[in-house]
Protein backbone atom coordinates (compact mmCIF):
# COMPACT_ATOMS: atom_id res chain seq x y z
CA UNK A 1 0.00 0.00 0.00
CA UNK A 2 1.40 3.42 -0.93
CA UNK A 3 1.47 6.34 1.51
CA UNK A 4 -1.42 8.80 1.48
CA UNK A 5 -1.08 11.58 -1.07
CA UNK A 6 -2.96 14.80 -1.60
CA UNK A 7 -3.32 16.73 -4.82
CA UNK A 8 -4.47 20.12 -5.96
CA UNK A 9 -4.70 21.66 -9.40
CA UNK A 10 -3.44 25.05 -10.58
CA UNK A 11 -4.55 26.88 -13.72
CA UNK A 12 -1.42 27.88 -15.69
CA UNK A 13 -3.21 29.72 -18.48
CA UNK A 14 -3.81 26.68 -20.68
CA UNK A 15 -4.34 23.61 -18.46
CA UNK A 16 -4.81 22.33 -14.88
CA UNK A 17 -1.64 20.42 -13.88
CA UNK A 18 -1.71 18.37 -10.65
CA UNK A 19 0.35 19.54 -7.68
CA UNK A 20 1.19 17.54 -4.57
CA UNK A 21 -0.18 18.80 -1.26
CA UNK A 22 1.93 18.44 1.86
CA UNK A 23 0.74 15.45 3.91
CA UNK A 24 0.87 15.74 7.71
CA UNK A 25 2.55 12.89 9.57
CA UNK A 26 -0.02 10.22 10.43
CA UNK A 27 -2.55 11.41 7.83
CA UNK A 28 -4.84 8.84 6.23
CA UNK A 29 -6.57 11.38 3.98
CA UNK A 30 -6.91 15.12 3.54
CA UNK A 31 -9.80 17.24 2.31
CA UNK A 32 -9.15 20.83 1.24
CA UNK A 33 -12.46 22.70 1.21
CA UNK A 34 -11.36 26.32 0.68
CA UNK A 35 -8.52 27.95 -1.24
CA UNK A 36 -7.65 31.65 -1.32
CA UNK A 37 -5.12 33.06 -3.76
CA UNK A 38 -4.39 36.75 -3.97
CA UNK A 39 -2.82 38.13 -7.18
CA UNK A 40 0.75 37.81 -5.81
CA UNK A 41 0.73 34.03 -6.48
CA UNK A 42 0.73 32.89 -2.86
CA UNK A 43 -2.32 31.35 -1.27
CA UNK A 44 -3.81 29.37 1.57
CA UNK A 45 -5.87 26.20 1.55
CA UNK A 46 -7.92 25.00 4.51
CA UNK A 47 -9.74 21.79 5.25
CA UNK A 48 -9.40 18.63 7.32
CA UNK A 49 -7.00 15.74 7.79
CA UNK A 50 -8.15 12.24 8.79
CA UNK A 51 -5.93 10.50 11.36
CA UNK A 52 -6.35 7.44 13.53
CA UNK A 53 -7.48 9.89 16.25
CA UNK A 54 -10.22 11.50 14.13
CA UNK A 55 -10.48 14.57 11.90
CA UNK A 56 -8.21 17.57 12.56
CA UNK A 57 -8.08 21.03 11.00
CA UNK A 58 -5.63 21.44 8.09
CA UNK A 59 -4.10 24.65 6.71
CA UNK A 60 -1.55 24.78 3.90
CA UNK A 61 0.20 27.71 2.22
CA UNK A 62 1.16 27.87 -1.45
CA UNK A 63 4.38 29.86 -1.99
CA UNK A 64 4.26 29.87 -5.78
CA UNK A 65 6.09 26.53 -6.05
CA UNK A 66 5.04 24.18 -3.21
CA UNK A 67 2.38 23.58 -0.55
CA UNK A 68 3.56 23.67 3.09
CA UNK A 69 1.60 22.76 6.21
CA UNK A 70 0.74 25.72 8.45
CA UNK A 71 -0.20 25.67 12.15
CA UNK A 72 -3.96 25.35 12.60
CA UNK A 73 -5.97 24.91 15.76
CA UNK A 74 -8.47 22.06 15.71
CA UNK A 75 -11.76 22.45 17.57
CA UNK A 76 -11.76 21.14 21.13
CA UNK A 77 -13.18 17.62 21.49
CA UNK A 78 -16.91 17.68 22.06
N, CA, C and O atoms as a GROMACS GRO file, in nm:
protein
  312
    1UNK      N    1   0.084  -0.118   0.000
    1UNK     CA    2   0.000   0.000   0.000
    1UNK      C    3   0.088   0.124   0.000
    1UNK      O    4   0.182   0.133   0.079
    2UNK      N    5   0.060   0.219  -0.086
    2UNK     CA    6   0.140   0.342  -0.093
    2UNK      C    7   0.095   0.442   0.013
    2UNK      O    8  -0.019   0.437   0.059
    3UNK      N    9   0.185   0.534   0.053
    3UNK     CA   10   0.147   0.634   0.151
    3UNK      C   11   0.038   0.726   0.097
    3UNK      O   12   0.021   0.740  -0.024
    4UNK      N   13  -0.036   0.787   0.188
    4UNK     CA   14  -0.142   0.880   0.148
    4UNK      C   15  -0.081   0.997   0.071
    4UNK      O   16   0.029   1.043   0.102
    5UNK      N   17  -0.153   1.044  -0.029
    5UNK     CA   18  -0.108   1.158  -0.107
    5UNK      C   19  -0.225   1.252  -0.126
    5UNK      O   20  -0.340   1.210  -0.135
    6UNK      N   21  -0.194   1.379  -0.132
    6UNK     CA   22  -0.296   1.480  -0.160
    6UNK      C   23  -0.257   1.556  -0.285
    6UNK      O   24  -0.139   1.576  -0.313
    7UNK      N   25  -0.357   1.600  -0.359
    7UNK     CA   26  -0.332   1.673  -0.482
    7UNK      C   27  -0.419   1.797  -0.490
    7UNK      O   28  -0.529   1.802  -0.434
    8UNK      N   29  -0.368   1.895  -0.559
    8UNK     CA   30  -0.447   2.012  -0.596
    8UNK      C   31  -0.422   2.035  -0.744
    8UNK      O   32  -0.340   1.966  -0.805
    9UNK      N   33  -0.492   2.129  -0.801
    9UNK     CA   34  -0.470   2.166  -0.940
    9UNK      C   35  -0.450   2.317  -0.947
    9UNK      O   36  -0.506   2.391  -0.866
   10UNK      N   37  -0.370   2.362  -1.043
   10UNK     CA   38  -0.344   2.505  -1.058
   10UNK      C   39  -0.356   2.541  -1.205
   10UNK      O   40  -0.293   2.479  -1.291
   11UNK      N   41  -0.437   2.642  -1.235
   11UNK     CA   42  -0.455   2.688  -1.372
   11UNK      C   43  -0.329   2.764  -1.414
   11UNK      O   44  -0.291   2.861  -1.348
   12UNK      N   45  -0.264   2.722  -1.522
   12UNK     CA   46  -0.142   2.788  -1.569
   12UNK      C   47  -0.164   2.871  -1.695
   12UNK      O   48  -0.068   2.913  -1.760
   13UNK      N   49  -0.288   2.894  -1.729
   13UNK     CA   50  -0.321   2.972  -1.848
   13UNK      C   51  -0.368   2.886  -1.964
   13UNK      O   52  -0.432   2.936  -2.056
   14UNK      N   53  -0.337   2.756  -1.960
   14UNK     CA   54  -0.381   2.668  -2.068
   14UNK      C   55  -0.428   2.531  -2.019
   14UNK      O   56  -0.500   2.461  -2.092
   15UNK      N   57  -0.390   2.491  -1.898
   15UNK     CA   58  -0.434   2.361  -1.846
   15UNK      C   59  -0.428   2.360  -1.694
   15UNK      O   60  -0.381   2.456  -1.632
   16UNK      N   61  -0.476   2.250  -1.634
   16UNK     CA   62  -0.481   2.234  -1.488
   16UNK      C   63  -0.385   2.122  -1.445
   16UNK      O   64  -0.430   2.010  -1.423
   17UNK      N   65  -0.255   2.148  -1.432
   17UNK     CA   66  -0.164   2.042  -1.388
   17UNK      C   67  -0.184   2.008  -1.240
   17UNK      O   68  -0.218   2.095  -1.160
   18UNK      N   69  -0.162   1.880  -1.205
   18UNK     CA   70  -0.171   1.837  -1.065
   18UNK      C   71  -0.049   1.885  -0.987
   18UNK      O   72   0.062   1.893  -1.041
   19UNK      N   73  -0.071   1.916  -0.860
   19UNK     CA   74   0.036   1.954  -0.768
   19UNK      C   75   0.017   1.874  -0.641
   19UNK      O   76  -0.096   1.852  -0.596
   20UNK      N   77   0.126   1.830  -0.582
   20UNK     CA   78   0.119   1.754  -0.458
   20UNK      C   79   0.096   1.847  -0.339
   20UNK      O   80   0.163   1.950  -0.326
   21UNK      N   81   0.001   1.810  -0.253
   21UNK     CA   82  -0.018   1.880  -0.126
   21UNK      C   83   0.075   1.819  -0.023
   21UNK      O   84   0.110   1.701  -0.033
   22UNK      N   85   0.114   1.897   0.075
   22UNK     CA   86   0.193   1.844   0.186
   22UNK      C   87   0.103   1.755   0.271
   22UNK      O   88  -0.011   1.793   0.301
   23UNK      N   89   0.153   1.638   0.310
   23UNK     CA   90   0.074   1.545   0.391
   23UNK      C   91   0.127   1.545   0.534
   23UNK      O   92   0.244   1.516   0.556
   24UNK      N   93   0.043   1.578   0.632
   24UNK     CA   94   0.087   1.574   0.771
   24UNK      C   95   0.124   1.432   0.813
   24UNK      O   96   0.067   1.336   0.762
   25UNK      N   97   0.218   1.420   0.903
   25UNK     CA   98   0.255   1.289   0.957
   25UNK      C   99   0.132   1.223   1.018
   25UNK      O  100   0.058   1.288   1.093
   26UNK      N  101   0.111   1.097   0.988
   26UNK     CA  102  -0.002   1.022   1.043
   26UNK      C  103  -0.133   1.042   0.970
   26UNK      O  104  -0.236   0.991   1.013
   27UNK      N  105  -0.131   1.116   0.858
   27UNK     CA  106  -0.255   1.141   0.783
   27UNK      C  107  -0.296   1.018   0.705
   27UNK      O  108  -0.213   0.951   0.643
   28UNK      N  109  -0.426   0.989   0.707
   28UNK     CA  110  -0.484   0.884   0.623
   28UNK      C  111  -0.546   0.945   0.497
   28UNK      O  112  -0.548   0.882   0.392
   29UNK      N  113  -0.595   1.067   0.510
   29UNK     CA  114  -0.657   1.138   0.398
   29UNK      C  115  -0.664   1.286   0.433
   29UNK      O  116  -0.664   1.323   0.550
   30UNK      N  117  -0.670   1.370   0.330
   30UNK     CA  118  -0.691   1.512   0.354
   30UNK      C  119  -0.802   1.560   0.261
   30UNK      O  120  -0.822   1.507   0.152
   31UNK      N  121  -0.874   1.661   0.309
   31UNK     CA  122  -0.980   1.724   0.231
   31UNK      C  123  -0.957   1.874   0.241
   31UNK      O  124  -0.965   1.932   0.349
   32UNK      N  125  -0.930   1.937   0.128
   32UNK     CA  126  -0.915   2.083   0.124
   32UNK      C  127  -1.047   2.139   0.073
   32UNK      O  128  -1.088   2.108  -0.039
   33UNK      N  129  -1.113   2.221   0.155
   33UNK     CA  130  -1.246   2.270   0.121
   33UNK      C  131  -1.246   2.415   0.072
   33UNK      O  132  -1.341   2.458   0.007
   34UNK      N  133  -1.141   2.491   0.103
   34UNK     CA  134  -1.136   2.632   0.068
   34UNK      C  135  -0.995   2.670   0.027
   34UNK      O  136  -0.898   2.631   0.092
   35UNK      N  137  -0.982   2.746  -0.081
   35UNK     CA  138  -0.852   2.795  -0.124
   35UNK      C  139  -0.865   2.943  -0.156
   35UNK      O  140  -0.959   2.985  -0.223
   36UNK      N  141  -0.770   3.021  -0.106
   36UNK     CA  142  -0.765   3.165  -0.132
   36UNK      C  143  -0.632   3.195  -0.200
   36UNK      O  144  -0.527   3.151  -0.153
   37UNK      N  145  -0.636   3.270  -0.310
   37UNK     CA  146  -0.512   3.306  -0.376
   37UNK      C  147  -0.517   3.450  -0.422
   37UNK      O  148  -0.583   3.482  -0.521
   38UNK      N  149  -0.446   3.536  -0.351
   38UNK     CA  150  -0.439   3.675  -0.397
   38UNK      C  151  -0.353   3.685  -0.523
   38UNK      O  152  -0.285   3.589  -0.559
   39UNK      N  153  -0.354   3.798  -0.592
   39UNK     CA  154  -0.282   3.813  -0.718
   39UNK      C  155  -0.131   3.787  -0.709
   39UNK      O  156  -0.069   3.759  -0.812
   40UNK      N  157  -0.070   3.796  -0.593
   40UNK     CA  158   0.075   3.781  -0.581
   40UNK      C  159   0.123   3.637  -0.606
   40UNK      O  160   0.243   3.615  -0.614
   41UNK      N  161   0.032   3.540  -0.619
   41UNK     CA  162   0.072   3.403  -0.648
   41UNK      C  163   0.088   3.314  -0.526
   41UNK      O  164   0.116   3.195  -0.540
   42UNK      N  165   0.072   3.370  -0.407
   42UNK     CA  166   0.073   3.289  -0.286
   42UNK      C  167  -0.070   3.263  -0.246
   42UNK      O  168  -0.159   3.336  -0.290
   43UNK      N  169  -0.095   3.163  -0.166
   43UNK     CA  170  -0.232   3.135  -0.126
   43UNK      C  171  -0.237   3.044  -0.007
   43UNK      O  172  -0.135   2.993   0.039
   44UNK      N  173  -0.358   3.024   0.042
   44UNK     CA  174  -0.381   2.937   0.157
   44UNK      C  175  -0.496   2.844   0.127
   44UNK      O  176  -0.598   2.885   0.070
   45UNK      N  177  -0.480   2.718   0.166
   45UNK     CA  178  -0.587   2.620   0.155
   45UNK      C  179  -0.622   2.573   0.295
   45UNK      O  180  -0.534   2.559   0.380
   46UNK      N  181  -0.748   2.547   0.319
   46UNK     CA  182  -0.792   2.500   0.451
   46UNK      C  183  -0.887   2.384   0.433
   46UNK      O  184  -0.960   2.377   0.334
   47UNK      N  185  -0.886   2.294   0.529
   47UNK     CA  186  -0.974   2.179   0.525
   47UNK      C  187  -0.952   2.090   0.646
   47UNK      O  188  -0.938   2.139   0.758
   48UNK      N  189  -0.948   1.959   0.622
   48UNK     CA  190  -0.940   1.863   0.732
   48UNK      C  191  -0.844   1.751   0.695
   48UNK      O  192  -0.824   1.722   0.578
   49UNK      N  193  -0.786   1.689   0.797
   49UNK     CA  194  -0.700   1.574   0.779
   49UNK      C  195  -0.756   1.460   0.865
   49UNK      O  196  -0.787   1.480   0.982
   50UNK      N  197  -0.767   1.342   0.806
   50UNK     CA  198  -0.815   1.224   0.879
   50UNK      C  199  -0.694   1.152   0.938
   50UNK      O  200  -0.598   1.122   0.866
   51UNK      N  201  -0.698   1.125   1.067
   51UNK     CA  202  -0.593   1.050   1.136
   51UNK      C  203  -0.659   0.936   1.212
   51UNK      O  204  -0.782   0.925   1.214
   52UNK      N  205  -0.579   0.852   1.272
   52UNK     CA  206  -0.634   0.744   1.353
   52UNK      C  207  -0.705   0.797   1.477
   52UNK      O  208  -0.777   0.723   1.544
   53UNK      N  209  -0.684   0.925   1.509
   53UNK     CA  210  -0.748   0.989   1.626
   53UNK      C  211  -0.870   1.072   1.587
   53UNK      O  212  -0.931   1.137   1.672
   54UNK      N  213  -0.907   1.072   1.460
   54UNK     CA  214  -1.022   1.150   1.413
   54UNK      C  215  -0.979   1.257   1.314
   54UNK      O  216  -0.867   1.258   1.265
   55UNK      N  217  -1.072   1.348   1.286
   55UNK     CA  218  -1.048   1.457   1.190
   55UNK      C  219  -0.989   1.577   1.262
   55UNK      O  220  -1.036   1.615   1.368
   56UNK      N  221  -0.886   1.637   1.203
   56UNK     CA  222  -0.821   1.757   1.256
   56UNK      C  223  -0.822   1.866   1.150
   56UNK      O  224  -0.832   1.836   1.030
   57UNK      N  225  -0.812   1.990   1.192
   57UNK     CA  226  -0.808   2.103   1.100
   57UNK      C  227  -0.676   2.102   1.022
   57UNK      O  228  -0.571   2.070   1.078
   58UNK      N  229  -0.681   2.137   0.894
   58UNK     CA  230  -0.563   2.144   0.809
   58UNK      C  231  -0.555   2.282   0.745
   58UNK      O  232  -0.656   2.334   0.696
   59UNK      N  233  -0.436   2.341   0.745
   59UNK     CA  234  -0.410   2.465   0.670
   59UNK      C  235  -0.278   2.446   0.597
   59UNK      O  236  -0.181   2.397   0.654
   60UNK      N  237  -0.277   2.486   0.470
   60UNK     CA  238  -0.155   2.478   0.390
   60UNK      C  239  -0.138   2.609   0.316
   60UNK      O  240  -0.235   2.676   0.282
   61UNK      N  241  -0.012   2.646   0.292
   61UNK     CA  242   0.020   2.771   0.222
   61UNK      C  243   0.095   2.739   0.094
   61UNK      O  244   0.191   2.662   0.094
   62UNK      N  245   0.050   2.800  -0.015
   62UNK     CA  246   0.116   2.788  -0.145
   62UNK      C  247   0.211   2.906  -0.161
   62UNK      O  248   0.168   3.021  -0.149
   63UNK      N  249   0.339   2.878  -0.187
   63UNK     CA  250   0.438   2.986  -0.199
   63UNK      C  251   0.473   3.019  -0.343
   63UNK      O  252   0.569   3.091  -0.369
   64UNK      N  253   0.397   2.967  -0.437
   64UNK     CA  254   0.426   2.987  -0.578
   64UNK      C  255   0.493   2.866  -0.641
   64UNK      O  256   0.501   2.856  -0.764
   65UNK      N  257   0.543   2.774  -0.556
   65UNK     CA  258   0.609   2.652  -0.605
   65UNK      C  259   0.562   2.527  -0.534
   65UNK      O  260   0.548   2.422  -0.597
   66UNK      N  261   0.537   2.536  -0.401
   66UNK     CA  262   0.504   2.418  -0.321
   66UNK      C  263   0.399   2.452  -0.215
   66UNK      O  264   0.382   2.567  -0.176
   67UNK      N  265   0.328   2.347  -0.169
   67UNK     CA  266   0.238   2.358  -0.055
   67UNK      C  267   0.315   2.322   0.071
   67UNK      O  268   0.395   2.228   0.070
   68UNK      N  269   0.292   2.396   0.180
   68UNK     CA  270   0.356   2.367   0.309
   68UNK      C  271   0.250   2.373   0.418
   68UNK      O  272   0.164   2.462   0.417
   69UNK      N  273   0.256   2.281   0.510
   69UNK     CA  274   0.160   2.276   0.621
   69UNK      C  275   0.181   2.396   0.713
   69UNK      O  276   0.294   2.432   0.744
   70UNK      N  277   0.071   2.457   0.755
   70UNK     CA  278   0.074   2.572   0.845
   70UNK      C  279   0.007   2.535   0.976
   70UNK      O  280  -0.081   2.449   0.977
   71UNK      N  281   0.047   2.596   1.086
   71UNK     CA  282  -0.020   2.567   1.215
   71UNK      C  283  -0.168   2.602   1.205
   71UNK      O  284  -0.206   2.706   1.152
   72UNK      N  285  -0.251   2.513   1.258
   72UNK     CA  286  -0.396   2.535   1.260
   72UNK      C  287  -0.451   2.471   1.387
   72UNK      O  288  -0.416   2.358   1.421
   73UNK      N  289  -0.537   2.543   1.454
   73UNK     CA  290  -0.597   2.491   1.576
   73UNK      C  291  -0.722   2.411   1.543
   73UNK      O  292  -0.813   2.461   1.477
   74UNK      N  293  -0.727   2.288   1.590
   74UNK     CA  294  -0.847   2.206   1.571
   74UNK      C  295  -0.947   2.237   1.681
   74UNK      O  296  -0.907   2.274   1.792
   75UNK      N  297  -1.076   2.222   1.653
   75UNK     CA  298  -1.176   2.245   1.757
   75UNK      C  299  -1.152   2.152   1.875
   75UNK      O  300  -1.102   2.041   1.859
   76UNK      N  301  -1.188   2.197   1.993
   76UNK     CA  302  -1.176   2.114   2.113
   76UNK      C  303  -1.269   1.995   2.101
   76UNK      O  304  -1.378   2.007   2.045
   77UNK      N  305  -1.229   1.879   2.153
   77UNK     CA  306  -1.318   1.762   2.149
   77UNK      C  307  -1.451   1.791   2.215
   77UNK      O  308  -1.457   1.858   2.318
   78UNK      N  309  -1.557   1.742   2.156
   78UNK     CA  310  -1.691   1.768   2.206
   78UNK      C  311  -1.730   1.672   2.308
   78UNK      O  312  -1.841   1.680   2.361
   0.00000   0.00000   0.00000
